[in-house]
Amino acid sequence: MIITIARECGAGGLPIAERLGEHFHIPVYDKVALRNIAKEKNIYNKYGNFLAEQRVNSLLYAISMGDYVTRITKTPEIVLQQLIGKQDCILIGRCGNYVYRNRADSVSFYFHGALASRVHTMEQLRNLSEKEAKLLVENTDAERASYHKYYTKEIWGEAKYYDAALDTSKVTYDQATELCIAYCNAVGLS
């Protein structure tokens, strides 16, 4: 089983993923974990922008790589195959819903929430002012949307690209986890 999680900034992607990982006894791969694996496998320098959820300069990439559109949209699959292969896991971000959408034992979630709630979460997590947290949330969401569009040509957060979307500002992280578990059970992935 692979669970992919796309999330707005401050919507609880990591804490919910960690709870799901504990429940299903499978590893959780976020930016830090994937970066560490990539460094161990000596591929971080080649795919650092992808792993950090950053776009590369498409003109420079085109010049250096030739048929860049095909290469760009294949990058998520190539990188994730090298890092996690076919193992069961929970993957946060990195276009996971795009890469694993045809895998029979996968489910993709998109976590979103009211801006005020997400800003408050980031104020608490990062010890930021409301203004700083709002800027962080808005910039991070814009970067994630741009990143996802760049590598997949799809609109990040659009419901048709995910199995389920959940407004985490209306439930606790434990309740969100239980809803995700119930969904996995309902589709036969437990």
C-alpha positions, 0 to 999 in steps of 0.5 A, spaced: 500 500 500 502 507 498 498 513 501 500 519 498 499 526 501 498 533 498 497 538 502 496 546 503 501 549 508 499 548 515 494 543 513 497 538 517 500 533 512 506 531 516 502 529 523 497 526 519 502 522 515 505 520 522 499 517 525 497 513 518 504 510 518 503 508 525 497 505 524 499 501 518 506 500 520 509 503 514 514 508 513 513 515 512 517 519 507 517 527 507 522 532 504 527 530 509 527 523 509 527 523 501 533 528 501 537 523 506 536 517 502 538 521 495 544 523 499 546 516 501 544 513 494 548 519 491 543 522 487 541 528 491 545 533 486 542 530 480 535 531 483 535 536 489 530 541 486 525 536 485 526 533 492 526 540 495 519 541 491 523 547 487 522 548 480 528 548 475 529 554 470 526 550 464 530 554 459 536 552 462 534 545 463 531 545 456 538 546 453 542 541 458 537 536 457 534 536 450 527 533 450 525 537 456 517 536 457 518 529 457 524 528 461 520 533 466 514 529 467 518 523 468 522 526 473 517 524 479 517 517 477 524 516 476 526 519 482 521 516 487 523 509 483 530 510 485 528 512 492 523 508 495 521 503 489 515 499 490 515 498 497 509 500 502 509 507 504 506 514 506 509 519 501 508 526 502 508 531 496 513 530 491 507 529 486 506 522 489 498 522 487 501 523 479 506 518 480 502 512 483 495 514 480 495 507 476 498 503 482 492 498 484 494 499 492 495 506 492 490 512 495 491 519 494 489 524 499 489 532 499 489 536 505 486 543 505 483 548 510 481 555 512 487 560 511 486 563 518 486 556 521 493 554 517 496 561 518 494 560 526 498 553 525 504 556 522 504 561 527 504 556 533 509 551 529 514 556 527 513 562 532 511 567 527 507 573 527 500 572 524 503 577 518 509 572 517 505 566 518 500 568 512 506 570 508 509 563 509 503 559 508 501 563 501 508 563 498 509 555 500 502 554 497 504 558 491 510 554 490 507 547 491 502 549 486 507 551 481 512 545 482 506 540 481 504 544 475 511 544 472 512 536 473 505 534 472 502 539 467 496 538 472 493 543 477 495 542 484 489 541 489 484 539 483 479 534 486 479 530 480 487 528 481 486 525 488 482 520 491 479 524 497 480 531 499 479 533 507 478 540 510 483 539 516 481 545 519 474 542 521 477 536 524 482 534 529 488 531 526 486 524 530 479 525 526 483 526 520 487 520 521 481 516 522 477 518 516 483 516 512 483 510 515 476 509 514 477 511 506 483 506 506 478 500 509 472 502 504 477 501 498 480 495 501 487 497 502 487 495 510 
